[in-house]
Amino acid sequence: MYELSNEELLVWMRQGDEAAFEELYNRYWKKLYHAIYSRTRSAEWSEGIVQDFFTSLWLRRENLKISSSFEAYAFTAVRYHLFHYIQKEVIRKKHTDSLKALPVDHLNTTEEAVFLNDLNSRLSEAITRLPEKCRSVFELSRREHKTNREIAEELGISEKTVENHLTRALKYLRLSLKEIFLFLF
């Protein structure tokens, strides 16, 4: 495999050749890791970003269209992955900071904690009853905070289909949890 160009390896990889993918991985993992590490100074972030890139590359291999060199594509892609990591981290930090800013008297009482646990278990149960594709889209959107475009690319579906799945999931969950919300208000 060493004598094959990146473009030849991509052709093989699109056909499901794991050895071709592994060769691209071996050629670029360290380079990509160091590029991200030089910006973040975080080994954990750098590893996660590079792993996410290669996971996404493998999952989207059949529909992958690279108009530049693989190397340029890879470095651009990990840069975008870094931007998404930073956005998610900013959102998490804002959420954590807003929770810390709440007055002490807003802390959950035992009754509220029991109610919240019940709500979470009912929500989890309702999510498991969603159709498989609908559930996947919902979890990628709400739990992994991915955009509709990212979900569409990852699952190989259109953004409109992603929107339809999310609409269907939210409508179903609203109906499933209606009784608990009625109790609340």
C-alpha distance (Angstrom), angle and dihedral (degrees) to the residues before:
residue distance angle dihedral
M1 . . .
Y2 3.81 . .
E3 3.80 92.7 .
L4 3.81 94.0 54.6
S5 3.80 119.8 98.4
N6 3.79 121.4 -123.0
E7 3.80 89.9 -105.6
E8 3.81 91.3 53.5
L9 3.79 90.3 48.3
L10 3.81 89.5 51.3
V11 3.80 90.6 53.9
W12 3.81 90.2 52.5
M13 3.78 92.3 43.7
R14 3.83 91.7 52.6
Q15 3.79 86.3 58.4
G16 3.79 90.7 55.0
D17 3.80 99.4 -98.0
E18 3.80 104.9 157.6
A19 3.81 92.8 -168.6
A20 3.82 90.2 59.5
F21 3.81 90.1 49.8
E22 3.80 90.6 47.6
E23 3.79 90.7 51.5
L24 3.83 91.6 52.8
Y25 3.79 88.5 46.3
N26 3.81 91.8 51.7
R27 3.80 92.7 45.9
Y28 3.79 95.9 50.8
W29 3.80 111.2 21.9
K30 3.83 95.8 89.5
K31 3.81 94.0 41.4
L32 3.79 92.6 50.3
Y33 3.80 92.0 43.7
H34 3.81 92.1 52.9
A35 3.82 91.9 46.4
I36 3.81 91.0 55.3
Y37 3.80 94.3 38.6
S38 3.82 90.6 54.7
R39 3.82 87.7 59.4
T40 3.80 101.1 38.9
R41 3.81 106.3 26.4
S42 3.79 85.0 -146.9
A43 3.80 119.0 120.2
E44 3.81 90.6 -167.8
W45 3.81 94.1 53.0
S46 3.80 92.5 42.6
E47 3.80 93.4 51.6
G48 3.80 92.0 45.1
I49 3.79 94.0 49.3
V50 3.80 94.3 47.8
Q51 3.82 91.2 45.7
D52 3.81 90.4 49.3
F53 3.79 90.1 51.3
F54 3.81 93.9 51.0
T55 3.80 92.5 43.4
S56 3.79 90.1 51.7
L57 3.82 90.5 45.6
W58 3.80 91.7 54.7
L59 3.80 94.9 43.5
R60 3.81 92.3 49.7
R61 3.80 96.2 37.9
E62 3.80 96.5 115.1
N63 3.81 94.4 54.4
L64 3.80 97.4 33.5
K65 3.80 115.3 132.7
I66 3.79 115.8 -175.6
S67 3.79 114.9 -176.2
S68 3.82 96.1 -179.3
S69 3.77 131.4 41.6
F70 3.78 116.7 -57.3
E71 3.78 90.2 -117.7
A72 3.83 92.8 55.3
Y73 3.79 89.9 44.8
A74 3.81 92.4 50.1
F75 3.80 95.4 49.0
T76 3.81 91.9 46.6
A77 3.80 91.6 47.3
V78 3.82 94.5 51.4
R79 3.79 89.1 48.2
Y80 3.82 88.7 56.4
H81 3.80 90.0 46.4
L82 3.82 87.4 53.4
F83 3.82 91.1 51.8
H84 3.81 89.9 51.6
Y85 3.82 91.2 48.8
I86 3.80 90.1 51.4
Q87 3.83 92.0 48.0
K88 3.80 91.3 50.5
E89 3.79 91.2 47.2
V90 3.82 91.7 50.7
I91 3.82 90.0 51.1
R92 3.82 91.4 48.5
K93 3.79 91.5 48.0
K94 3.82 92.7 49.2
H95 3.78 90.4 49.3
T96 3.81 92.5 48.1
D97 3.80 91.7 46.4
S98 3.80 92.1 49.7
L99 3.81 90.3 51.5
K100 3.80 90.7 49.6
A101 3.81 90.0 50.4
L102 3.82 92.8 59.0
P103 3.79 114.1 108.6
V104 3.80 115.4 -104.3
D105 3.82 91.8 -112.0
H106 3.82 88.7 65.8
L107 3.78 92.9 64.8
N108 3.79 114.3 119.1
T109 3.74 117.5 -90.5
T110 3.78 118.9 -144.7
E111 3.80 90.4 -97.5
E112 3.81 91.5 51.6
A113 3.79 90.7 47.5
V114 3.82 91.5 52.3
F115 3.80 90.4 47.3
L116 3.81 91.4 48.4
N117 3.82 91.4 49.8
D118 3.80 89.9 50.0
L119 3.80 91.2 48.8
N120 3.81 91.5 48.8
S121 3.80 93.0 49.5
R122 3.82 91.9 47.8
L123 3.78 90.4 48.0
S124 3.82 91.8 49.3
E125 3.79 90.3 48.3
A126 3.81 91.6 49.5
I127 3.81 91.1 48.6
T128 3.82 91.1 53.5
R129 3.82 89.0 55.3
L130 3.82 92.0 57.9
P131 3.82 116.3 104.4
E132 3.81 110.4 -90.2
K133 3.83 98.6 -107.0
C134 3.80 92.0 41.7
R135 3.82 90.6 50.3
S136 3.82 91.7 48.8
V137 3.80 91.9 52.0
F138 3.81 92.1 46.2
E139 3.81 93.8 49.6
L140 3.81 93.4 46.6
S141 3.80 89.3 50.3
R142 3.77 102.2 41.3
R143 3.79 104.8 26.4
E144 3.81 101.4 32.6
H145 3.83 94.0 32.0
K146 3.80 93.5 -133.0
T147 3.78 121.7 163.0
N148 3.79 121.5 -115.7
R149 3.79 88.9 -107.4
E150 3.82 92.6 52.9
I151 3.80 90.7 48.4
A152 3.80 92.1 48.2
E153 3.81 91.0 51.2
E154 3.80 93.9 45.5
L155 3.81 94.7 48.4
G156 3.81 96.4 35.3
I157 3.82 94.5 -121.7
S158 3.80 133.8 117.8
E159 3.80 122.8 -89.8
K160 3.81 88.5 -118.5
T161 3.82 89.6 57.4
V162 3.81 88.8 50.4
E163 3.82 89.6 52.3
N164 3.82 90.8 48.8
H165 3.82 92.1 50.6
L166 3.83 91.2 48.6
T167 3.80 92.0 48.3
R168 3.80 91.0 49.3
A169 3.82 92.3 46.4
L170 3.81 94.2 48.9
K171 3.80 92.6 46.8
Y172 3.81 91.0 50.1
L173 3.81 92.9 46.7
R174 3.81 91.8 48.1
L175 3.79 90.2 53.3
S176 3.81 92.7 44.0
L177 3.79 93.2 51.6
K178 3.80 96.6 37.7
E179 3.80 94.1 106.4
I180 3.78 93.2 53.6
F181 3.81 91.5 48.7
L182 3.80 90.9 49.3
F183 3.80 87.6 54.1
L184 3.81 89.9 52.1
F185 3.77 95.7 52.9
